[in-house]
Amino acid sequence: MGTIVSMRKQEVPGSVGVRHRAADSSGLAQLVGLFAADLGRLIEYDSFQYSNPYREVCVSLGGDSRHQCSYTLRQDEVFLGEIKLTRQQPLKESELQQLERCMGALTPLLIDALMPS
């Protein structure tokens, strides 16, 4: 059975700045939760969702809002997961650029977490 994590944003402790190697789906969920917490300090959002159905992991924080953006994360042809953010106001272009830089920082961590040693 996969890992499903659901919580309010403020309940997520820690910092994704620490390199983390996830050995299983619960470690992957923890990594994504730490990323979401750090992202929330940079960009205000009402909900954050990460899903990777191949690893049976879904991390859902907060509640859906009117506006959304979503990203499918891949490295070459390897699916790393999908991230969706929602909030009441549309994201500004500068926030989208910052979000995309954050996704770029998350990608190697996801690769480490998802690829066998």
Secondary structure by P-SEA (a helix, b strand, c coil): cbbbbbbcccccccccccbbbbccaaaaaaaaaaaaaaaaacccccbbbbbcccccbbbbcccccccbbbbbbbccccccbbbbbbccccccaaaaaaaaaaaaaaaaaaaaacccc
